[in-house]
Amino acid sequence: MRAISSAAGGMLRARLRAAARLRGGHGDTMAE
């Protein structure tokens, strides 16, 4: 169960990061 939740959390994080990149674009590139 722990492995599943951690994998799901990683996928959600990646999705949020991708969404922030698409939305912000300029600001996120400097933050990374």
PQR file with spaces between the fields and no chain letter, atoms N, CA, C, O and H, PARSE charges and radii, in Angstrom:
ATOM       1  N    MET     1       0.826   -1.204    0.000 -0.4000 1.5000
ATOM       2  CA   MET     1       0.000    0.000    0.000 -0.0000 2.0000
ATOM       3  C    MET     1       0.866    1.261    0.000  0.5500 1.7000
ATOM       4  O    MET     1       0.555    2.233   -0.688 -0.5500 1.4000
ATOM       5  N    ARG     2       1.930    1.239    0.760 -0.4000 1.5000
ATOM       6  CA   ARG     2       2.796    2.426    0.822 -0.0000 2.0000
ATOM       7  C    ARG     2       3.404    2.718   -0.540  0.5500 1.7000
ATOM       8  O    ARG     2       3.483    3.872   -0.963 -0.5500 1.4000
ATOM       9  H    ARG     2       2.183    0.450    1.319  0.4000 1.0000
ATOM      10  N    ALA     3       3.834    1.656   -1.225 -0.4000 1.5000
ATOM      11  CA   ALA     3       4.454    1.846   -2.540 -0.0000 2.0000
ATOM      12  C    ALA     3       3.458    2.467   -3.509  0.5500 1.7000
ATOM      13  O    ALA     3       3.813    3.307   -4.336 -0.5500 1.4000
ATOM      14  H    ALA     3       3.769    0.719   -0.881  0.4000 1.0000
ATOM      15  N    ILE     4       2.205    2.039   -3.392 -0.4000 1.5000
ATOM      16  CA   ILE     4       1.180    2.561   -4.294 -0.0000 2.0000
ATOM      17  C    ILE     4       0.945    4.051   -4.027  0.5500 1.7000
ATOM      18  O    ILE     4       0.865    4.848   -4.962 -0.5500 1.4000
ATOM      19  H    ILE     4       1.917    1.357   -2.720  0.4000 1.0000
ATOM      20  N    SER     5       0.835    4.420   -2.754 -0.4000 1.5000
ATOM      21  CA   SER     5       0.576    5.822   -2.431 -0.0000 2.0000
ATOM      22  C    SER     5       1.749    6.706   -2.819  0.5500 1.7000
ATOM      23  O    SER     5       1.550    7.827   -3.287 -0.5500 1.4000
ATOM      24  H    SER     5       0.900    3.772   -1.995  0.4000 1.0000
ATOM      25  N    SER     6       2.963    6.220   -2.633 -0.4000 1.5000
ATOM      26  CA   SER     6       4.133    7.021   -2.998 -0.0000 2.0000
ATOM      27  C    SER     6       4.200    7.191   -4.508  0.5500 1.7000
ATOM      28  O    SER     6       4.551    8.264   -4.999 -0.5500 1.4000
ATOM      29  H    SER     6       3.125    5.309   -2.253  0.4000 1.0000
ATOM      30  N    ALA     7       3.865    6.138   -5.246 -0.4000 1.5000
ATOM      31  CA   ALA     7       3.871    6.223   -6.712 -0.0000 2.0000
ATOM      32  C    ALA     7       2.798    7.200   -7.178  0.5500 1.7000
ATOM      33  O    ALA     7       3.027    8.002   -8.084 -0.5500 1.4000
ATOM      34  H    ALA     7       3.579    5.266   -4.847  0.4000 1.0000
ATOM      35  N    ALA     8       1.616    7.127   -6.547 -0.4000 1.5000
ATOM      36  CA   ALA     8       0.526    8.030   -6.906 -0.0000 2.0000
ATOM      37  C    ALA     8       0.921    9.468   -6.588  0.5500 1.7000
ATOM      38  O    ALA     8       0.640   10.379   -7.368 -0.5500 1.4000
ATOM      39  H    ALA     8       1.430    6.476   -5.811  0.4000 1.0000
ATOM      40  N    GLY     9       1.574    9.673   -5.443 -0.4000 1.5000
ATOM      41  CA   GLY     9       2.012   11.014   -5.060 -0.0000 2.0000
ATOM      42  C    GLY     9       3.014   11.560   -6.059  0.5500 1.7000
ATOM      43  O    GLY     9       2.962   12.738   -6.414 -0.5500 1.4000
ATOM      44  H    GLY     9       1.803    8.934   -4.810  0.4000 1.0000
ATOM      45  N    GLY    10       3.921   10.718   -6.514 -0.4000 1.5000
ATOM      46  CA   GLY    10       4.914   11.154   -7.489 -0.0000 2.0000
ATOM      47  C    GLY    10       4.261   11.554   -8.797  0.5500 1.7000
ATOM      48  O    GLY    10       4.650   12.543   -9.419 -0.5500 1.4000
ATOM      49  H    GLY    10       3.964    9.761   -6.226  0.4000 1.0000
ATOM      50  N    MET    11       3.264   10.779   -9.216 -0.4000 1.5000
ATOM      51  CA   MET    11       2.564   11.088  -10.466 -0.0000 2.0000
ATOM      52  C    MET    11       1.801   12.398  -10.331  0.5500 1.7000
ATOM      53  O    MET    11       1.795   13.217  -11.250 -0.5500 1.4000
ATOM      54  H    MET    11       2.948    9.976   -8.711  0.4000 1.0000
ATOM      55  N    LEU    12       1.154   12.596   -9.176 -0.4000 1.5000
ATOM      56  CA   LEU    12       0.409   13.830   -8.953 -0.0000 2.0000
ATOM      57  C    LEU    12       1.352   15.022   -8.940  0.5500 1.7000
ATOM      58  O    LEU    12       1.041   16.079   -9.490 -0.5500 1.4000
ATOM      59  H    LEU    12       1.159   11.930   -8.429  0.4000 1.0000
ATOM      60  N    ARG    13       2.509   14.844   -8.307 -0.4000 1.5000
ATOM      61  CA   ARG    13       3.496   15.929   -8.251 -0.0000 2.0000
ATOM      62  C    ARG    13       3.967   16.290   -9.654  0.5500 1.7000
ATOM      63  O    ARG    13       4.065   17.466  -10.007 -0.5500 1.4000
ATOM      64  H    ARG    13       2.762   13.986   -7.860  0.4000 1.0000
ATOM      65  N    ALA    14       4.260   15.256  -10.454 -0.4000 1.5000
ATOM      66  CA   ALA    14       4.718   15.490  -11.824 -0.0000 2.0000
ATOM      67  C    ALA    14       3.641   16.213  -12.621  0.5500 1.7000
ATOM      68  O    ALA    14       3.940   17.103  -13.418 -0.5500 1.4000
ATOM      69  H    ALA    14       4.181   14.301  -10.167  0.4000 1.0000
ATOM      70  N    ARG    15       2.396   15.830  -12.405 -0.4000 1.5000
ATOM      71  CA   ARG    15       1.291   16.465  -13.137 -0.0000 2.0000
ATOM      72  C    ARG    15       1.163   17.931  -12.734  0.5500 1.7000
ATOM      73  O    ARG    15       0.983   18.802  -13.585 -0.5500 1.4000
ATOM      74  H    ARG    15       2.153   15.108  -11.757  0.4000 1.0000
ATOM      75  N    LEU    16       1.257   18.196  -11.434 -0.4000 1.5000
ATOM      76  CA   LEU    16       1.147   19.573  -10.954 -0.0000 2.0000
ATOM      77  C    LEU    16       2.293   20.415  -11.493  0.5500 1.7000
ATOM      78  O    LEU    16       2.104   21.573  -11.864 -0.5500 1.4000
ATOM      79  H    LEU    16       1.404   17.488  -10.743  0.4000 1.0000
ATOM      80  N    ARG    17       3.496   19.817  -11.534 -0.4000 1.5000
ATOM      81  CA   ARG    17       4.667   20.544  -12.043 -0.0000 2.0000
ATOM      82  C    ARG    17       4.472   20.871  -13.517  0.5500 1.7000
ATOM      83  O    ARG    17       4.765   21.980  -13.962 -0.5500 1.4000
ATOM      84  H    ARG    17       3.649   18.876  -11.233  0.4000 1.0000
ATOM      85  N    ALA    18       3.971   19.886  -14.274 -0.4000 1.5000
ATOM      86  CA   ALA    18       3.744   20.098  -15.704 -0.0000 2.0000
ATOM      87  C    ALA    18       2.685   21.178  -15.910  0.5500 1.7000
ATOM      88  O    ALA    18       2.822   22.023  -16.794 -0.5500 1.4000
ATOM      89  H    ALA    18       3.733   18.985  -13.912  0.4000 1.0000
ATOM      90  N    ALA    19       1.635   21.151  -15.100 -0.4000 1.5000
ATOM      91  CA   ALA    19       0.571   22.147  -15.216 -0.0000 2.0000
ATOM      92  C    ALA    19       1.114   23.532  -14.883  0.5500 1.7000
ATOM      93  O    ALA    19       0.792   24.507  -15.564 -0.5500 1.4000
ATOM      94  H    ALA    19       1.523   20.464  -14.382  0.4000 1.0000
ATOM      95  N    ALA    20       1.932   23.622  -13.844 -0.4000 1.5000
ATOM      96  CA   ALA    20       2.519   24.909  -13.460 -0.0000 2.0000
ATOM      97  C    ALA    20       3.419   25.420  -14.578  0.5500 1.7000
ATOM      98  O    ALA    20       3.466   26.620  -14.849 -0.5500 1.4000
ATOM      99  H    ALA    20       2.194   22.831  -13.292  0.4000 1.0000
ATOM     100  N    ARG    21       4.135   24.499  -15.225 -0.4000 1.5000
ATOM     101  CA   ARG    21       5.021   24.887  -16.319 -0.0000 2.0000
ATOM     102  C    ARG    21       4.205   25.471  -17.465  0.5500 1.7000
ATOM     103  O    ARG    21       4.559   26.507  -18.028 -0.5500 1.4000
ATOM     104  H    ARG    21       4.097   23.524  -15.005  0.4000 1.0000
ATOM     105  N    LEU    22       3.107   24.794  -17.804 -0.4000 1.5000
ATOM     106  CA   LEU    22       2.272   25.252  -18.915 -0.0000 2.0000
ATOM     107  C    LEU    22       1.620   26.590  -18.568  0.5500 1.7000
ATOM     108  O    LEU    22       1.481   27.462  -19.426 -0.5500 1.4000
ATOM     109  H    LEU    22       2.819   23.953  -17.347  0.4000 1.0000
ATOM     110  N    ARG    23       1.218   26.744  -17.292 -0.4000 1.5000
ATOM     111  CA   ARG    23       0.549   27.980  -16.887 -0.0000 2.0000
ATOM     112  C    ARG    23       1.548   29.130  -16.749  0.5500 1.7000
ATOM     113  O    ARG    23       1.393   30.183  -17.366 -0.5500 1.4000
ATOM     114  H    ARG    23       1.330   26.035  -16.596  0.4000 1.0000
ATOM     115  N    GLY    24       2.591   28.902  -15.915 -0.4000 1.5000
ATOM     116  CA   GLY    24       3.556   29.972  -15.647 -0.0000 2.0000
ATOM     117  C    GLY    24       4.528   30.152  -16.799  0.5500 1.7000
ATOM     118  O    GLY    24       4.650   31.238  -17.366 -0.5500 1.4000
ATOM     119  H    GLY    24       2.718   28.046  -15.414  0.4000 1.0000
ATOM     120  N    GLY    25       5.228   29.053  -17.142 -0.4000 1.5000
ATOM     121  CA   GLY    25       6.168   29.124  -18.254 -0.0000 2.0000
ATOM     122  C    GLY    25       7.419   29.906  -17.883  0.5500 1.7000
ATOM     123  O    GLY    25       8.450   29.313  -17.568 -0.5500 1.4000
ATOM     124  H    GLY    25       5.129   28.171  -16.681  0.4000 1.0000
ATOM     125  N    HIS    26       7.337   31.224  -17.916 -0.4000 1.5000
ATOM     126  CA   HIS    26       8.521   32.064  -17.704 -0.0000 2.0000
ATOM     127  C    HIS    26       9.043   31.933  -16.267  0.5500 1.7000
ATOM     128  O    HIS    26      10.229   31.676  -16.061 -0.5500 1.4000
ATOM     129  H    HIS    26       6.499   31.706  -18.172  0.4000 1.0000
ATOM     130  N    GLY    27       8.172   32.108  -15.286 -0.4000 1.5000
ATOM     131  CA   GLY    27       8.603   32.084  -13.890 -0.0000 2.0000
ATOM     132  C    GLY    27       9.156   30.731  -13.474  0.5500 1.7000
ATOM     133  O    GLY    27      10.161   30.667  -12.766 -0.5500 1.4000
ATOM     134  H    GLY    27       7.209   32.318  -15.453  0.4000 1.0000
ATOM     135  N    ASP    28       8.509   29.638  -13.907 -0.4000 1.5000
ATOM     136  CA   ASP    28       8.942   28.310  -13.475 -0.0000 2.0000
ATOM     137  C    ASP    28      10.314   27.961  -14.020  0.5500 1.7000
ATOM     138  O    ASP    28      11.086   27.277  -13.348 -0.5500 1.4000
ATOM     139  H    ASP    28       7.692   29.690  -14.482  0.4000 1.0000
ATOM     140  N    THR    29      10.636   28.417  -15.230 -0.4000 1.5000
ATOM     141  CA   THR    29      11.935   28.076  -15.807 -0.0000 2.0000
ATOM     142  C    THR    29      13.056   28.676  -14.969  0.5500 1.7000
ATOM     143  O    THR    29      14.108   28.057  -14.813 -0.5500 1.4000
ATOM     144  H    THR    29      10.009   28.973  -15.776  0.4000 1.0000
ATOM     145  N    MET    30      12.846   29.868  -14.429 -0.4000 1.5000
ATOM     146  CA   MET    30      13.875   30.518  -13.611 -0.0000 2.0000
ATOM     147  C    MET    30      13.972   29.834  -12.249  0.5500 1.7000
ATOM     148  O    MET    30      15.061   29.729  -11.684 -0.5500 1.4000
ATOM     149  H    MET    30      11.991   30.371  -14.555  0.4000 1.0000
ATOM     150  N    ALA    31      12.834   29.365  -11.715 -0.4000 1.5000
ATOM     151  CA   ALA    31      12.820   28.697  -10.412 -0.0000 2.0000
ATOM     152  C    ALA    31      13.587   27.386  -10.489  0.5500 1.7000
ATOM     153  O    ALA    31      14.280   27.013   -9.543 -0.5500 1.4000
ATOM     154  H    ALA    31      11.949   29.450  -12.174  0.4000 1.0000
ATOM     155  N    GLU    32      13.465   26.686  -11.615 -0.4000 1.5000
ATOM     156  CA   GLU    32      14.177   25.408  -11.760 -0.0000 2.0000
ATOM     157  C    GLU    32      15.580   25.745  -12.063  0.5500 1.7000
ATOM     158  O    GLU    32      16.407   24.850  -12.235 -0.5500 1.4000
ATOM     159  H    GLU    32      12.901   26.989  -12.384  0.4000 1.0000
